Amino acid sequence: EMLLCASCGATAENDDIKLRKCTACYLVRYCSVKCQKEHRPKHKKECRKRAAELRDELLFKQPESTHLGDCPICYLPLDPDDQFNNLQFC
């Protein structure tokens, strides 16, 4: 995959520069702040859309280690030995 500046097209390999990702969407790269500012009007709509998707993914991501016996609200482990209570509270 060839990395290039979204504004001016400079490549990291040929032009010996470090390209920095857009910190909101991580989809495009820029060689300078100047290029980022020049490209912003074209990139703004797609950037906001992708940034919202990333926030939603992070917000609604299920914990990796869910198993039976955990509270479905706070994911704290519930006492499996509590046989006398049908309702379990966290």
Helices and strands as residue ranges (DSSP letters): H 12-15, E 20-21, E 29-30, H 33-60
